[in-house]
C-alpha cells in the first residue's frame, strides 16, 4: 500500500513498520520525484498552492518520472511504501500530489479513495 509520512516521524514509522520501504522524495536527496529548486523557492515566497500544483504536475509529466512512479506503485502492491519529505501532516506537500497522480494513472479511482491532504 502506498502511504506517506514526513522526516520528523521517519524513525518512529520505521519502528512501527520494519518491513516497509521508505523513499525520501526530497530535493535535498536529489530524488527524481521532487520539485525543482526554482518551484520550491517560488512557493515558499508566494504560498500559491494552485500554482505549485499545476507546475509540479507539469514537471512530473515525463517518461522518466512516470517510470519511477510506476516502479513505486508496483512495489506498493506487494508491501507498504512510504513517500517521505519534510512537510508535516496537514500541510501542503508534493507527496500527496504524487500519490494522487499514481492513483489516477495506475490504480484506484480518486473519486472513491479517501480524500488526500493538500
C-alpha positions in Angstrom: 0.0 0.0 0.0 1.2 3.5 -0.9 1.5 5.8 2.2 3.2 8.9 3.3 5.0 10.4 6.2 7.4 13.2 7.0 11.1 13.4 8.1 10.4 14.1 11.8 8.4 10.9 12.1 10.6 8.7 9.9 12.3 6.7 12.7 9.0 6.3 14.5 7.4 4.9 11.4 10.3 2.7 10.6 10.0 1.2 14.1 6.3 0.6 13.6 6.7 -0.8 10.0 10.1 -2.6 9.8 9.2 -4.3 6.5 8.1 -1.2 4.8 10.1 0.7 2.2 10.7 4.4 2.8 11.5 6.6 -0.1 12.7 10.2 0.6 11.3 12.2 -2.3 13.1 15.4 -1.3 15.1 17.9 -3.3 18.0 17.6 -0.8 18.2 13.9 -1.6 18.1 14.8 -5.3 15.2 12.5 -5.9 13.6 12.5 -9.3 10.1 13.0 -7.9 10.9 16.2 -6.0 10.1 19.7 -7.1 12.7 21.8 -8.8 14.5 24.3 -6.5 13.0 27.1 -8.5 9.4 25.9 -8.0 10.1 25.3 -4.3 11.6 28.7 -3.8 8.7 30.4 -5.6 6.1 28.5 -3.5 7.9 29.4 -0.2 7.7 33.1 -1.3 4.2 33.3 -2.6 2.4 30.3 -0.9 0.3 29.9 -4.1 -0.7 26.2 -3.8 -2.7 26.2 -7.0 0.3 27.5 -9.0 2.6 24.9 -7.2 0.2 22.0 -8.0 0.0 23.0 -11.7 3.7 23.4 -12.1 4.7 20.4 -10.1 2.4 18.1 -12.1 3.8 19.6 -15.3 7.3 18.9 -14.1 6.4 15.3 -13.3 4.8 14.7 -16.7 7.7 13.0 -18.5 8.7 9.4 -19.2 11.4 9.2 -16.6 9.2 10.4 -13.7 6.3 8.2 -14.8 8.6 5.2 -14.9 9.7 5.9 -11.3 6.1 6.4 -10.2 5.2 3.1 -11.8 8.1 1.4 -10.1 7.0 2.8 -6.7 3.3 1.9 -7.4 4.2 -1.7 -8.3 6.4 -2.1 -5.2 3.4 -0.7 -3.1 1.2 -3.5 -4.4 3.5 -6.0 -2.5 4.3 -4.1 0.7 3.9 -0.8 2.4 5.8 2.0 0.7 6.0 5.4 2.3 6.8 8.6 0.4 8.8 10.9 2.8 9.6 14.6 2.7 9.7 17.5 5.2 6.2 18.9 5.4 4.3 17.7 8.5 0.8 16.3 8.5 -1.9 18.8 7.5 0.5 20.9 5.3 0.5 21.2 1.5 3.1 18.7 0.2 4.1 17.2 -3.1 4.0 13.7 -1.7 0.2 14.0 -1.6 0.2 15.1 -5.3 2.4 12.2 -6.2 0.1 9.7 -4.5 -2.9 11.2 -6.3 -1.1 11.1 -9.6 -0.2 7.5 -9.2 -3.8 6.6 -8.1 -5.2 8.2 -11.2 -2.7 6.7 -13.6 -2.1 3.2 -12.2 -4.9 2.3 -9.8 -7.6 3.5 -7.6 -10.2 5.9 -8.8 -9.5 9.1 -6.8 -13.3 9.7 -6.6 -13.7 6.5 -4.5 -10.5 6.9 -2.4 -10.2 8.7 0.8 -9.5 12.4 0.2 -5.8 13.3 0.1 -4.4 16.2 2.1 -3.1 19.1 0.1 
